[in-house]
Amino acid sequence: MLKPVDKQRVAEEVAEQLRSSILTGRYPVGSKLPPERELSKQLRVNRASLREALKKLEHLGLVRIRQGDGTRVQDFMATAGIELVQHLPPLAVDHPELIRDLLEFHRLFGHELGRLAAARAEPADVERLRDLASRAEAAATMTELFDLDAAFCGELARISRNQIVVLLVNTVREGIRNFVPVLADATAGDLVRSHHRELIAAVERGEVTDALAD
């Protein structure tokens, strides 16, 4: 059931509840959310806050708001963007394939970054990568490790000298960080560290194809 929300951060809390209800299938694709009057009564919020929350969901690609048709749930796999990733961790318990997909994306995207970096890196760039990888090897917690991994990916993006890639990494970073609690096992940590070593070796040699090798 939907719950009343506090007055602070009202729109965001409303959006969070409705987003969860959509992602968990309470409101399936093609269905309509209850009318604004009913939703605002359940949540005990005013219509202005509710409309702001619905706009947030529309921006994420979860719903479509049409006058005369109400608010209808979209197929987010067809309409949502990368920003939705940060809201998926709660689903990972029942949908372990999300973890597989995340790790697969991390590896594939890292390889593409490595390919660009291998072609464009300078000696000082490699030293910065080595420093981050060394700190990741010594990381005491998964949170510390994934923070360093985010910094490592950010450095690879900077070395790529591609502004769009840098912006994409910035967008993805928070989404991956939110998965840390469900990735907190030794296997995930080993994969991250070995990935760093592989990429550094390829970038250091400047061999573009090696950066893509498994």
N, C-alpha and C positions, 0 to 999 in steps of 0.2 A: 504494500500500500504506500501511496505517497504520503509524506509527513510534512507538517507545518515547518517553516524555516524561520531562522532568526532574521532580524531586520538588517543586520550588517551583511554585506555581500549578497543581498537577496537574489538578484538576477542570476548570479553565478551559481548559487546553491540550487535554485530552481532548475537551471540548465543542467546541472550535474545529476539531479534526480531523474529528469526526463531523458537525458542522454543514456543513463544506465538502463532505464526501462526499455529504451529502443534497442540498445546493443544486446540486451539479454533476451530480447524477443517478446517482451510483454506487449509491446506495440509492434506487430510484424510489418514487413514491407507492404505498402499499399493501404494500410489501415489509416484511419484518421484519429488524431488525438481528440480527447473530449473538448467540447466547446470552451472558449476562454472563461466564460462565467463559471462553469463547473470546475475547471482547473484552478482558478484563482480562489474558489471557495475551499477546495481540498487542501491547497497549499497555504491558505490564509495570507495571501499576498495581493497587492493591488494589480489592476489590469496592466498598468504601465510597466511594472517590474516583470510581469509574465510575458508581455510582448517583447521586452528586451531579451529575456531568456530564449524565447522562440527564435528571435533573430540570430542569436548565437548558434543555435542548432542548425538554422538554415545556412549560416556561413560555413559550418562544418560539412554541409551536404547531407545531413541526416533527415531533414524535413523540407517540404515545399509549402510555402504559405500562399494561398490563392484566395482572393476575395470571392465569396460565394461558394467556395469549396472547403474552406477551413484549412487546417494544417495536416498534411498527409505525409506519412513516413516514406522516405526514399530508400532505394537500394544503395546503401553507402558504398558498396564495392564498385558501383558505377558512377557515383556522384561525389564521394568524399575525396579529400586530399591527404597528404602526408601528415597534416596537423592532427588527424584523428588518432595517430599511433599512440600519442601520450595518454589517451583515454582507454586504451585496450587492456592494460595489465590486469584489472580485476577479472577479466574473462579468461585469463590464461589457465586458471585452475581447472576449469571445465573444458578448455580448448587448448590442450598442450601443443597443437600444431602451430599456434601463434609463436611459441618459443622457437620452434624449428624454423619458422619463416623469418623471425627476427635475426637469428644467428646466421641463416643463409644470406639474408640481405646484407648483414654486417660484413660477411666475408666477400661477397660479390662486389659490393660498393667499395670496400677497402682495396680490392684488386684493381678496380678501375682507377681509384686515386693513385695506387702504386704505379700503374702504367704511366700516368701523366707525370708523376713525381720522378720516376726513373729517367724520363726524357729531359726533365727540366731542373733537376736538383743541382745545387752547388755544394761544395764540401761542408760549408757551415750548416747547411740544411740537414745533412746527414748527421752531424754532431748533435743537433737539437733532437732529432728522432731517437738517437742512441740514448740521450739523457732521459727522455720520457720513458723509453722502454726499460731502462735500468731501474727507474723509480717504480715502474709497474711490476717488475720482477720482485721488488722488495715490499710491495704494498701489503699491509697487514689485514685489510678488510676488503670485501667486495665493493663497497661504496667507493673507497679510495682507488681501487683498481679501475673501476669503470669511469671515474672522474679523469684518471690519467689516460684511459683509452680514448675518452672524448677529446682530451687535449692532443693526443697522438693523431687522431683523425683530423682535427682542426689544423694541425701543423702540416699534414699531408695535403690538405686542401689548399693551404697557403702556398706550399711548394708547387702545386699544380699551376699556379698563376692564372687560375680560371675563376672569375668573380662569381659566376652562377653556381659553380661547385661549392665555393665557400658559403654562399647563402643557403644552399641545400643542406650542407653539414650543420649549419646553425639551426636549421629547422628540425632536423632529425635528432639532434643531440638531446633535447629534453625528453623526447619520446622514448629514446633508448634508456635514459637515466631512470625513468619511471618503472622500467622493467627490472631494475636491479634486485628488488626483494624476491622476485620469482626466478632470478638467475643465480641466486646466491648458493652455488655449489662449486666444488673444486674443479669439476669438469669444464664448466663455463670459464673459470679463471685460467685454466691451462690452455683452452682454445684461444683466448684473447692474447695471452703471452706468446704462444707459438706463432700466432698471426703477425704480431709485431716483428718477431725475429725474421720471418719469411719476407716481409715487405722491406725491412731494412736491408737485408742481403741483396734483394733485387735492385733497390734504389741505389745502393752503394756501387753495384757493378754497372749501373746505368743501362741495364739490359731490359728493354721494355717488355719483351715477351715473358721473361722470367717473373715479372711482377704479377703475372696472371696464372702462373703455374700452381697447381694444387700440391 
